[in-house]
């Protein structure tokens, strides 16, 4: 009987083991830090993602918002910052924290400009949906973070995990909602959308 329990335990350990297909430490480091680099390409893609998300939020188009979630490069900076924290490298953490802050500032400025110029001033259901964070958003963020780092640390990067995490932990729509709030002077909306982004 004891032998059966041990074999069941072995089977479960094998089933849930993350060691078998894990990439090397050096490969993981390069992958995560490259994703967090502030480059001209990333900045251009960021502005495109912001424009797409802002239009989607402004017109209430869920499909357009999902498109913005998929191309947003914000997750790269967050993962690089997390790597610096886990590696106990303060310089690396601060570097990527500054990079993330720059990306957030650019996104806020660009989305505020878009919403200031947009003829549609009334908040859509998609904008309002980003102003009521709940405990479930915390659960989604935790599960998404775990899934994201598992996907990034495999020998062969799982191509379906990262887009799924980008959608589940949508970063661009709350920032663009903050831009809408700035452009339309809705302080309460800014606070709630910023809170959702922080989660």
Rosetta constraint file for C-alpha pairs under 8 A:
AtomPair CA 1 CA 5 HARMONIC 6.53 0.50
AtomPair CA 2 CA 6 HARMONIC 6.34 0.50
AtomPair CA 3 CA 7 HARMONIC 6.18 0.50
AtomPair CA 4 CA 8 HARMONIC 6.14 0.50
AtomPair CA 5 CA 9 HARMONIC 6.15 0.50
AtomPair CA 6 CA 10 HARMONIC 6.12 0.50
AtomPair CA 7 CA 11 HARMONIC 6.14 0.50
AtomPair CA 8 CA 12 HARMONIC 6.22 0.50
AtomPair CA 9 CA 13 HARMONIC 6.07 0.50
AtomPair CA 10 CA 14 HARMONIC 6.18 0.50
AtomPair CA 11 CA 15 HARMONIC 6.11 0.50
AtomPair CA 12 CA 16 HARMONIC 6.22 0.50
AtomPair CA 13 CA 17 HARMONIC 5.68 0.50
AtomPair CA 18 CA 22 HARMONIC 6.41 0.50
AtomPair CA 21 CA 154 HARMONIC 5.73 0.50
AtomPair CA 21 CA 155 HARMONIC 5.75 0.50
AtomPair CA 21 CA 156 HARMONIC 8.00 0.50
AtomPair CA 22 CA 153 HARMONIC 5.85 0.50
AtomPair CA 22 CA 154 HARMONIC 4.53 0.50
AtomPair CA 22 CA 155 HARMONIC 5.44 0.50
AtomPair CA 23 CA 27 HARMONIC 6.23 0.50
AtomPair CA 23 CA 28 HARMONIC 6.31 0.50
AtomPair CA 23 CA 153 HARMONIC 5.61 0.50
AtomPair CA 23 CA 154 HARMONIC 4.97 0.50
AtomPair CA 23 CA 155 HARMONIC 4.12 0.50
AtomPair CA 23 CA 156 HARMONIC 7.72 0.50
AtomPair CA 24 CA 28 HARMONIC 6.26 0.50
AtomPair CA 24 CA 155 HARMONIC 7.58 0.50
AtomPair CA 25 CA 29 HARMONIC 6.11 0.50
AtomPair CA 26 CA 30 HARMONIC 6.18 0.50
AtomPair CA 27 CA 31 HARMONIC 6.06 0.50
AtomPair CA 28 CA 32 HARMONIC 6.07 0.50
AtomPair CA 28 CA 152 HARMONIC 7.13 0.50
AtomPair CA 28 CA 153 HARMONIC 5.63 0.50
AtomPair CA 29 CA 33 HARMONIC 6.00 0.50
AtomPair CA 29 CA 83 HARMONIC 7.64 0.50
AtomPair CA 30 CA 34 HARMONIC 5.81 0.50
AtomPair CA 31 CA 35 HARMONIC 6.28 0.50
AtomPair CA 31 CA 152 HARMONIC 7.56 0.50
AtomPair CA 32 CA 36 HARMONIC 6.60 0.50
AtomPair CA 32 CA 76 HARMONIC 6.94 0.50
AtomPair CA 32 CA 79 HARMONIC 6.24 0.50
AtomPair CA 32 CA 80 HARMONIC 5.20 0.50
AtomPair CA 32 CA 83 HARMONIC 7.21 0.50
AtomPair CA 32 CA 152 HARMONIC 7.49 0.50
AtomPair CA 33 CA 37 HARMONIC 6.61 0.50
AtomPair CA 33 CA 76 HARMONIC 7.86 0.50
AtomPair CA 33 CA 79 HARMONIC 7.95 0.50
AtomPair CA 33 CA 80 HARMONIC 5.03 0.50
AtomPair CA 33 CA 83 HARMONIC 7.91 0.50
AtomPair CA 34 CA 76 HARMONIC 7.95 0.50
AtomPair CA 34 CA 80 HARMONIC 7.98 0.50
AtomPair CA 35 CA 73 HARMONIC 7.94 0.50
AtomPair CA 35 CA 76 HARMONIC 4.42 0.50
AtomPair CA 35 CA 77 HARMONIC 6.60 0.50
AtomPair CA 35 CA 79 HARMONIC 7.82 0.50
AtomPair CA 35 CA 80 HARMONIC 6.94 0.50
AtomPair CA 36 CA 75 HARMONIC 7.91 0.50
AtomPair CA 36 CA 76 HARMONIC 4.41 0.50
AtomPair CA 36 CA 77 HARMONIC 3.88 0.50
AtomPair CA 36 CA 78 HARMONIC 7.22 0.50
AtomPair CA 36 CA 79 HARMONIC 7.11 0.50
AtomPair CA 36 CA 80 HARMONIC 5.20 0.50
AtomPair CA 36 CA 81 HARMONIC 7.76 0.50
AtomPair CA 36 CA 96 HARMONIC 6.67 0.50
AtomPair CA 36 CA 99 HARMONIC 7.81 0.50
AtomPair CA 37 CA 42 HARMONIC 7.89 0.50
AtomPair CA 37 CA 76 HARMONIC 7.74 0.50
AtomPair CA 37 CA 77 HARMONIC 7.02 0.50
AtomPair CA 37 CA 96 HARMONIC 7.85 0.50
AtomPair CA 37 CA 99 HARMONIC 7.72 0.50
AtomPair CA 38 CA 42 HARMONIC 6.21 0.50
AtomPair CA 38 CA 43 HARMONIC 6.98 0.50
AtomPair CA 38 CA 99 HARMONIC 6.40 0.50
AtomPair CA 39 CA 43 HARMONIC 6.21 0.50
AtomPair CA 40 CA 44 HARMONIC 6.16 0.50
AtomPair CA 41 CA 45 HARMONIC 6.12 0.50
AtomPair CA 42 CA 46 HARMONIC 5.92 0.50
AtomPair CA 42 CA 73 HARMONIC 6.29 0.50
AtomPair CA 43 CA 47 HARMONIC 6.30 0.50
AtomPair CA 43 CA 103 HARMONIC 7.56 0.50
AtomPair CA 44 CA 48 HARMONIC 6.27 0.50
AtomPair CA 45 CA 49 HARMONIC 6.02 0.50
AtomPair CA 45 CA 71 HARMONIC 7.03 0.50
AtomPair CA 45 CA 72 HARMONIC 6.85 0.50
AtomPair CA 45 CA 73 HARMONIC 7.14 0.50
AtomPair CA 46 CA 50 HARMONIC 6.10 0.50
AtomPair CA 46 CA 71 HARMONIC 7.77 0.50
AtomPair CA 46 CA 72 HARMONIC 5.67 0.50
AtomPair CA 46 CA 73 HARMONIC 6.12 0.50
AtomPair CA 46 CA 74 HARMONIC 7.65 0.50
AtomPair CA 46 CA 103 HARMONIC 7.60 0.50
AtomPair CA 46 CA 107 HARMONIC 7.32 0.50
AtomPair CA 47 CA 51 HARMONIC 6.12 0.50
AtomPair CA 47 CA 106 HARMONIC 7.78 0.50
AtomPair CA 47 CA 107 HARMONIC 6.74 0.50
AtomPair CA 47 CA 110 HARMONIC 7.23 0.50
AtomPair CA 48 CA 52 HARMONIC 6.15 0.50
AtomPair CA 48 CA 68 HARMONIC 7.94 0.50
AtomPair CA 49 CA 53 HARMONIC 6.01 0.50
AtomPair CA 49 CA 67 HARMONIC 7.90 0.50
AtomPair CA 49 CA 68 HARMONIC 4.63 0.50
AtomPair CA 49 CA 69 HARMONIC 7.27 0.50
AtomPair CA 49 CA 71 HARMONIC 6.07 0.50
AtomPair CA 49 CA 72 HARMONIC 5.40 0.50
AtomPair CA 49 CA 172 HARMONIC 7.38 0.50
AtomPair CA 50 CA 54 HARMONIC 5.94 0.50
AtomPair CA 50 CA 68 HARMONIC 6.94 0.50
AtomPair CA 50 CA 72 HARMONIC 7.83 0.50
AtomPair CA 50 CA 107 HARMONIC 6.17 0.50
AtomPair CA 50 CA 110 HARMONIC 7.31 0.50
AtomPair CA 50 CA 111 HARMONIC 6.42 0.50
AtomPair CA 50 CA 172 HARMONIC 6.57 0.50
AtomPair CA 50 CA 176 HARMONIC 6.71 0.50
AtomPair CA 51 CA 55 HARMONIC 6.18 0.50
AtomPair CA 51 CA 110 HARMONIC 7.84 0.50
AtomPair CA 51 CA 111 HARMONIC 6.99 0.50
AtomPair CA 51 CA 114 HARMONIC 7.62 0.50
AtomPair CA 52 CA 56 HARMONIC 6.11 0.50
AtomPair CA 52 CA 64 HARMONIC 6.51 0.50
AtomPair CA 52 CA 65 HARMONIC 6.77 0.50
AtomPair CA 52 CA 67 HARMONIC 7.38 0.50
AtomPair CA 52 CA 68 HARMONIC 5.50 0.50
AtomPair CA 53 CA 57 HARMONIC 6.02 0.50
AtomPair CA 53 CA 64 HARMONIC 6.69 0.50
AtomPair CA 53 CA 65 HARMONIC 4.84 0.50
AtomPair CA 53 CA 66 HARMONIC 7.94 0.50
AtomPair CA 53 CA 67 HARMONIC 7.72 0.50
AtomPair CA 53 CA 68 HARMONIC 5.12 0.50
AtomPair CA 53 CA 69 HARMONIC 7.58 0.50
AtomPair CA 53 CA 172 HARMONIC 6.70 0.50
AtomPair CA 53 CA 173 HARMONIC 5.92 0.50
AtomPair CA 53 CA 176 HARMONIC 6.86 0.50
AtomPair CA 54 CA 58 HARMONIC 5.89 0.50
AtomPair CA 54 CA 65 HARMONIC 7.91 0.50
AtomPair CA 54 CA 111 HARMONIC 6.38 0.50
AtomPair CA 54 CA 114 HARMONIC 7.34 0.50
AtomPair CA 54 CA 115 HARMONIC 7.59 0.50
AtomPair CA 54 CA 173 HARMONIC 7.41 0.50
AtomPair CA 54 CA 176 HARMONIC 5.79 0.50
AtomPair CA 54 CA 177 HARMONIC 7.79 0.50
AtomPair CA 55 CA 59 HARMONIC 6.01 0.50
AtomPair CA 55 CA 64 HARMONIC 7.70 0.50
AtomPair CA 56 CA 60 HARMONIC 5.62 0.50
AtomPair CA 56 CA 61 HARMONIC 4.70 0.50
AtomPair CA 56 CA 62 HARMONIC 6.54 0.50
AtomPair CA 56 CA 63 HARMONIC 7.64 0.50
AtomPair CA 56 CA 64 HARMONIC 4.99 0.50
AtomPair CA 56 CA 65 HARMONIC 5.01 0.50
AtomPair CA 57 CA 61 HARMONIC 6.46 0.50
AtomPair CA 57 CA 62 HARMONIC 7.72 0.50
AtomPair CA 57 CA 65 HARMONIC 6.69 0.50
AtomPair CA 57 CA 124 HARMONIC 6.88 0.50
AtomPair CA 57 CA 126 HARMONIC 5.45 0.50
AtomPair CA 57 CA 127 HARMONIC 5.58 0.50
AtomPair CA 57 CA 173 HARMONIC 7.36 0.50
AtomPair CA 57 CA 177 HARMONIC 7.74 0.50
AtomPair CA 58 CA 115 HARMONIC 7.99 0.50
AtomPair CA 58 CA 120 HARMONIC 6.82 0.50
AtomPair CA 58 CA 123 HARMONIC 7.22 0.50
AtomPair CA 58 CA 124 HARMONIC 6.39 0.50
AtomPair CA 58 CA 126 HARMONIC 7.88 0.50
AtomPair CA 58 CA 127 HARMONIC 7.33 0.50
AtomPair CA 59 CA 124 HARMONIC 7.01 0.50
AtomPair CA 60 CA 124 HARMONIC 5.74 0.50
AtomPair CA 60 CA 125 HARMONIC 6.51 0.50
AtomPair CA 60 CA 126 HARMONIC 5.40 0.50
AtomPair CA 60 CA 127 HARMONIC 7.73 0.50
AtomPair CA 61 CA 65 HARMONIC 6.49 0.50
AtomPair CA 61 CA 126 HARMONIC 7.68 0.50
AtomPair CA 62 CA 66 HARMONIC 6.28 0.50
AtomPair CA 62 CA 126 HARMONIC 7.41 0.50
AtomPair CA 63 CA 67 HARMONIC 6.43 0.50
AtomPair CA 64 CA 68 HARMONIC 6.56 0.50
AtomPair CA 65 CA 69 HARMONIC 6.38 0.50
AtomPair CA 65 CA 173 HARMONIC 7.10 0.50
AtomPair CA 66 CA 70 HARMONIC 6.37 0.50
AtomPair CA 66 CA 167 HARMONIC 6.41 0.50
AtomPair CA 67 CA 71 HARMONIC 6.67 0.50
AtomPair CA 68 CA 72 HARMONIC 6.05 0.50
AtomPair CA 68 CA 172 HARMONIC 7.03 0.50
AtomPair CA 69 CA 166 HARMONIC 5.74 0.50
AtomPair CA 69 CA 167 HARMONIC 5.54 0.50
AtomPair CA 69 CA 170 HARMONIC 5.72 0.50
AtomPair CA 69 CA 171 HARMONIC 7.00 0.50
AtomPair CA 69 CA 172 HARMONIC 6.16 0.50
AtomPair CA 69 CA 173 HARMONIC 7.59 0.50
AtomPair CA 70 CA 163 HARMONIC 5.73 0.50
AtomPair CA 70 CA 166 HARMONIC 5.78 0.50
AtomPair CA 70 CA 167 HARMONIC 6.48 0.50
AtomPair CA 72 CA 166 HARMONIC 7.96 0.50
AtomPair CA 72 CA 171 HARMONIC 7.92 0.50
AtomPair CA 72 CA 172 HARMONIC 6.74 0.50
AtomPair CA 73 CA 77 HARMONIC 7.53 0.50
AtomPair CA 74 CA 78 HARMONIC 6.68 0.50
AtomPair CA 74 CA 100 HARMONIC 7.04 0.50
AtomPair CA 74 CA 103 HARMONIC 7.25 0.50
AtomPair CA 74 CA 171 HARMONIC 7.20 0.50
AtomPair CA 74 CA 172 HARMONIC 7.87 0.50
AtomPair CA 75 CA 79 HARMONIC 6.17 0.50
AtomPair CA 75 CA 166 HARMONIC 7.41 0.50
AtomPair CA 75 CA 171 HARMONIC 7.84 0.50
AtomPair CA 76 CA 80 HARMONIC 6.15 0.50
AtomPair CA 77 CA 81 HARMONIC 6.06 0.50
AtomPair CA 77 CA 96 HARMONIC 5.86 0.50
AtomPair CA 77 CA 97 HARMONIC 7.45 0.50
AtomPair CA 77 CA 99 HARMONIC 6.82 0.50
AtomPair CA 77 CA 100 HARMONIC 5.64 0.50
AtomPair CA 78 CA 82 HARMONIC 6.11 0.50
AtomPair CA 78 CA 96 HARMONIC 7.48 0.50
AtomPair CA 78 CA 97 HARMONIC 7.72 0.50
AtomPair CA 78 CA 100 HARMONIC 7.00 0.50
AtomPair CA 79 CA 83 HARMONIC 6.14 0.50
AtomPair CA 79 CA 149 HARMONIC 7.82 0.50
AtomPair CA 80 CA 84 HARMONIC 6.34 0.50
AtomPair CA 80 CA 93 HARMONIC 7.54 0.50
AtomPair CA 80 CA 96 HARMONIC 6.38 0.50
AtomPair CA 81 CA 85 HARMONIC 6.32 0.50
AtomPair CA 81 CA 92 HARMONIC 7.01 0.50
AtomPair CA 81 CA 93 HARMONIC 4.76 0.50
AtomPair CA 81 CA 94 HARMONIC 7.51 0.50
AtomPair CA 81 CA 95 HARMONIC 7.87 0.50
AtomPair CA 81 CA 96 HARMONIC 5.11 0.50
AtomPair CA 81 CA 97 HARMONIC 6.09 0.50
AtomPair CA 82 CA 86 HARMONIC 6.18 0.50
AtomPair CA 82 CA 93 HARMONIC 7.18 0.50
AtomPair CA 83 CA 87 HARMONIC 5.95 0.50
AtomPair CA 83 CA 93 HARMONIC 7.58 0.50
AtomPair CA 84 CA 88 HARMONIC 6.05 0.50
AtomPair CA 84 CA 89 HARMONIC 5.01 0.50
AtomPair CA 84 CA 90 HARMONIC 6.64 0.50
AtomPair CA 84 CA 91 HARMONIC 7.80 0.50
AtomPair CA 84 CA 92 HARMONIC 5.11 0.50
AtomPair CA 84 CA 93 HARMONIC 4.51 0.50
AtomPair CA 85 CA 89 HARMONIC 6.14 0.50
AtomPair CA 85 CA 90 HARMONIC 6.87 0.50
AtomPair CA 85 CA 92 HARMONIC 7.96 0.50
AtomPair CA 85 CA 93 HARMONIC 5.75 0.50
AtomPair CA 89 CA 93 HARMONIC 6.27 0.50
AtomPair CA 90 CA 94 HARMONIC 6.07 0.50
AtomPair CA 91 CA 95 HARMONIC 6.06 0.50
AtomPair CA 92 CA 96 HARMONIC 6.31 0.50
AtomPair CA 93 CA 97 HARMONIC 5.99 0.50
AtomPair CA 94 CA 98 HARMONIC 6.06 0.50
AtomPair CA 95 CA 99 HARMONIC 6.32 0.50
AtomPair CA 96 CA 100 HARMONIC 6.03 0.50
AtomPair CA 97 CA 101 HARMONIC 6.13 0.50
AtomPair CA 98 CA 102 HARMONIC 6.19 0.50
AtomPair CA 99 CA 103 HARMONIC 6.30 0.50
AtomPair CA 100 CA 104 HARMONIC 6.12 0.50
AtomPair CA 101 CA 105 HARMONIC 6.07 0.50
AtomPair CA 102 CA 106 HARMONIC 6.17 0.50
AtomPair CA 103 CA 107 HARMONIC 6.11 0.50
AtomPair CA 104 CA 108 HARMONIC 6.05 0.50
AtomPair CA 104 CA 175 HARMONIC 7.38 0.50
AtomPair CA 105 CA 109 HARMONIC 6.08 0.50
AtomPair CA 106 CA 110 HARMONIC 6.01 0.50
AtomPair CA 107 CA 111 HARMONIC 5.92 0.50
AtomPair CA 107 CA 175 HARMONIC 6.86 0.50
AtomPair CA 107 CA 176 HARMONIC 7.10 0.50
AtomPair CA 107 CA 179 HARMONIC 7.92 0.50
AtomPair CA 108 CA 112 HARMONIC 5.87 0.50
AtomPair CA 108 CA 175 HARMONIC 6.31 0.50
AtomPair CA 108 CA 176 HARMONIC 6.55 0.50
AtomPair CA 108 CA 178 HARMONIC 6.87 0.50
AtomPair CA 108 CA 179 HARMONIC 5.11 0.50
AtomPair CA 109 CA 113 HARMONIC 6.20 0.50
AtomPair CA 109 CA 179 HARMONIC 7.00 0.50
AtomPair CA 110 CA 114 HARMONIC 6.25 0.50
AtomPair CA 110 CA 179 HARMONIC 7.71 0.50
AtomPair CA 111 CA 115 HARMONIC 6.17 0.50
AtomPair CA 111 CA 176 HARMONIC 5.39 0.50
AtomPair CA 111 CA 179 HARMONIC 4.83 0.50
AtomPair CA 111 CA 180 HARMONIC 6.83 0.50
AtomPair CA 112 CA 116 HARMONIC 5.99 0.50
AtomPair CA 112 CA 176 HARMONIC 7.57 0.50
AtomPair CA 112 CA 178 HARMONIC 7.81 0.50
AtomPair CA 112 CA 179 HARMONIC 4.04 0.50
AtomPair CA 112 CA 180 HARMONIC 5.72 0.50
AtomPair CA 112 CA 181 HARMONIC 7.85 0.50
AtomPair CA 112 CA 182 HARMONIC 6.08 0.50
AtomPair CA 112 CA 183 HARMONIC 5.08 0.50
AtomPair CA 113 CA 117 HARMONIC 6.28 0.50
AtomPair CA 113 CA 179 HARMONIC 7.77 0.50
AtomPair CA 113 CA 183 HARMONIC 7.10 0.50
AtomPair CA 114 CA 118 HARMONIC 5.98 0.50
AtomPair CA 115 CA 120 HARMONIC 8.00 0.50
AtomPair CA 115 CA 121 HARMONIC 7.64 0.50
AtomPair CA 115 CA 179 HARMONIC 7.01 0.50
AtomPair CA 115 CA 180 HARMONIC 5.42 0.50
AtomPair CA 115 CA 183 HARMONIC 5.87 0.50
AtomPair CA 115 CA 184 HARMONIC 7.75 0.50
AtomPair CA 116 CA 180 HARMONIC 7.68 0.50
AtomPair CA 116 CA 183 HARMONIC 4.99 0.50
AtomPair CA 116 CA 184 HARMONIC 7.14 0.50
AtomPair CA 121 CA 184 HARMONIC 7.56 0.50
AtomPair CA 123 CA 127 HARMONIC 5.82 0.50
AtomPair CA 123 CA 128 HARMONIC 6.53 0.50
AtomPair CA 124 CA 128 HARMONIC 6.33 0.50
AtomPair CA 125 CA 129 HARMONIC 5.96 0.50
AtomPair CA 126 CA 130 HARMONIC 6.88 0.50
AtomPair CA 127 CA 131 HARMONIC 7.23 0.50
AtomPair CA 127 CA 177 HARMONIC 5.96 0.50
AtomPair CA 128 CA 132 HARMONIC 7.40 0.50
AtomPair CA 130 CA 173 HARMONIC 7.28 0.50
AtomPair CA 130 CA 174 HARMONIC 5.76 0.50
AtomPair CA 130 CA 177 HARMONIC 6.88 0.50
AtomPair CA 130 CA 192 HARMONIC 7.52 0.50
AtomPair CA 130 CA 193 HARMONIC 5.56 0.50
AtomPair CA 130 CA 196 HARMONIC 6.99 0.50
AtomPair CA 131 CA 189 HARMONIC 5.94 0.50
AtomPair CA 131 CA 190 HARMONIC 7.96 0.50
AtomPair CA 131 CA 192 HARMONIC 4.77 0.50
AtomPair CA 131 CA 193 HARMONIC 4.89 0.50
AtomPair CA 131 CA 196 HARMONIC 7.30 0.50
AtomPair CA 132 CA 192 HARMONIC 6.47 0.50
AtomPair CA 132 CA 193 HARMONIC 7.68 0.50
AtomPair CA 132 CA 196 HARMONIC 7.76 0.50
AtomPair CA 133 CA 137 HARMONIC 6.25 0.50
AtomPair CA 133 CA 192 HARMONIC 7.15 0.50
AtomPair CA 133 CA 193 HARMONIC 7.92 0.50
AtomPair CA 133 CA 195 HARMONIC 7.43 0.50
AtomPair CA 133 CA 196 HARMONIC 5.50 0.50
AtomPair CA 134 CA 138 HARMONIC 7.23 0.50
AtomPair CA 135 CA 139 HARMONIC 6.68 0.50
AtomPair CA 136 CA 140 HARMONIC 6.17 0.50
AtomPair CA 137 CA 141 HARMONIC 6.08 0.50
AtomPair CA 137 CA 196 HARMONIC 7.69 0.50
AtomPair CA 137 CA 199 HARMONIC 7.09 0.50
AtomPair CA 138 CA 142 HARMONIC 6.24 0.50
AtomPair CA 138 CA 199 HARMONIC 6.07 0.50
AtomPair CA 139 CA 143 HARMONIC 6.13 0.50
AtomPair CA 140 CA 144 HARMONIC 5.76 0.50
AtomPair CA 140 CA 168 HARMONIC 6.86 0.50
AtomPair CA 140 CA 169 HARMONIC 6.84 0.50
AtomPair CA 141 CA 145 HARMONIC 5.92 0.50
AtomPair CA 141 CA 168 HARMONIC 7.75 0.50
AtomPair CA 141 CA 169 HARMONIC 5.80 0.50
AtomPair CA 141 CA 199 HARMONIC 6.71 0.50
AtomPair CA 142 CA 146 HARMONIC 6.29 0.50
AtomPair CA 143 CA 147 HARMONIC 6.14 0.50
AtomPair CA 144 CA 148 HARMONIC 5.90 0.50
AtomPair CA 144 CA 165 HARMONIC 5.29 0.50
AtomPair CA 144 CA 168 HARMONIC 6.63 0.50
AtomPair CA 144 CA 169 HARMONIC 6.32 0.50
AtomPair CA 145 CA 149 HARMONIC 6.26 0.50
AtomPair CA 145 CA 165 HARMONIC 7.48 0.50
AtomPair CA 146 CA 150 HARMONIC 6.22 0.50
AtomPair CA 147 CA 151 HARMONIC 6.17 0.50
AtomPair CA 147 CA 161 HARMONIC 6.93 0.50
AtomPair CA 147 CA 165 HARMONIC 7.08 0.50
AtomPair CA 148 CA 152 HARMONIC 6.26 0.50
AtomPair CA 148 CA 161 HARMONIC 6.53 0.50
AtomPair CA 148 CA 162 HARMONIC 5.89 0.50
AtomPair CA 148 CA 165 HARMONIC 5.99 0.50
AtomPair CA 149 CA 153 HARMONIC 6.14 0.50
AtomPair CA 150 CA 154 HARMONIC 6.67 0.50
AtomPair CA 151 CA 157 HARMONIC 5.86 0.50
AtomPair CA 151 CA 158 HARMONIC 5.33 0.50
AtomPair CA 151 CA 159 HARMONIC 7.99 0.50
AtomPair CA 151 CA 161 HARMONIC 5.84 0.50
AtomPair CA 151 CA 162 HARMONIC 6.69 0.50
AtomPair CA 152 CA 157 HARMONIC 5.83 0.50
AtomPair CA 152 CA 158 HARMONIC 7.44 0.50
AtomPair CA 152 CA 162 HARMONIC 7.83 0.50
AtomPair CA 153 CA 157 HARMONIC 7.15 0.50
AtomPair CA 154 CA 158 HARMONIC 7.17 0.50
AtomPair CA 158 CA 162 HARMONIC 7.30 0.50
AtomPair CA 159 CA 163 HARMONIC 7.41 0.50
AtomPair CA 160 CA 164 HARMONIC 6.36 0.50
AtomPair CA 161 CA 165 HARMONIC 6.14 0.50
AtomPair CA 162 CA 166 HARMONIC 6.10 0.50
AtomPair CA 163 CA 167 HARMONIC 6.29 0.50
AtomPair CA 164 CA 168 HARMONIC 6.09 0.50
AtomPair CA 165 CA 169 HARMONIC 5.80 0.50
AtomPair CA 165 CA 170 HARMONIC 7.93 0.50
AtomPair CA 166 CA 170 HARMONIC 5.62 0.50
AtomPair CA 166 CA 171 HARMONIC 7.62 0.50
AtomPair CA 170 CA 174 HARMONIC 7.64 0.50
AtomPair CA 171 CA 175 HARMONIC 6.78 0.50
AtomPair CA 171 CA 197 HARMONIC 6.01 0.50
AtomPair CA 172 CA 176 HARMONIC 6.18 0.50
AtomPair CA 173 CA 177 HARMONIC 6.03 0.50
AtomPair CA 174 CA 178 HARMONIC 6.25 0.50
AtomPair CA 174 CA 193 HARMONIC 5.06 0.50
AtomPair CA 174 CA 194 HARMONIC 6.55 0.50
AtomPair CA 174 CA 196 HARMONIC 6.53 0.50
AtomPair CA 174 CA 197 HARMONIC 5.54 0.50
AtomPair CA 175 CA 179 HARMONIC 6.39 0.50
AtomPair CA 175 CA 193 HARMONIC 6.99 0.50
AtomPair CA 175 CA 194 HARMONIC 6.83 0.50
AtomPair CA 175 CA 197 HARMONIC 6.77 0.50
AtomPair CA 176 CA 180 HARMONIC 6.27 0.50
AtomPair CA 177 CA 181 HARMONIC 6.20 0.50
AtomPair CA 177 CA 189 HARMONIC 7.74 0.50
AtomPair CA 177 CA 190 HARMONIC 7.12 0.50
AtomPair CA 177 CA 193 HARMONIC 6.17 0.50
AtomPair CA 178 CA 182 HARMONIC 6.19 0.50
AtomPair CA 178 CA 189 HARMONIC 7.08 0.50
AtomPair CA 178 CA 190 HARMONIC 4.68 0.50
AtomPair CA 178 CA 191 HARMONIC 7.81 0.50
AtomPair CA 178 CA 193 HARMONIC 5.82 0.50
AtomPair CA 178 CA 194 HARMONIC 6.45 0.50
AtomPair CA 179 CA 183 HARMONIC 6.14 0.50
AtomPair CA 179 CA 190 HARMONIC 7.77 0.50
AtomPair CA 180 CA 184 HARMONIC 6.07 0.50
AtomPair CA 181 CA 185 HARMONIC 5.54 0.50
AtomPair CA 181 CA 186 HARMONIC 4.67 0.50
AtomPair CA 181 CA 187 HARMONIC 6.41 0.50
AtomPair CA 181 CA 189 HARMONIC 5.73 0.50
AtomPair CA 181 CA 190 HARMONIC 5.14 0.50
AtomPair CA 182 CA 186 HARMONIC 6.47 0.50
AtomPair CA 182 CA 187 HARMONIC 7.29 0.50
AtomPair CA 182 CA 190 HARMONIC 6.89 0.50
AtomPair CA 186 CA 190 HARMONIC 6.44 0.50
AtomPair CA 187 CA 191 HARMONIC 6.30 0.50
AtomPair CA 188 CA 192 HARMONIC 6.36 0.50
AtomPair CA 189 CA 193 HARMONIC 6.08 0.50
AtomPair CA 190 CA 194 HARMONIC 5.93 0.50
AtomPair CA 191 CA 195 HARMONIC 6.10 0.50
AtomPair CA 192 CA 196 HARMONIC 6.30 0.50
AtomPair CA 193 CA 197 HARMONIC 6.29 0.50
AtomPair CA 194 CA 198 HARMONIC 6.17 0.50
AtomPair CA 195 CA 199 HARMONIC 6.30 0.50
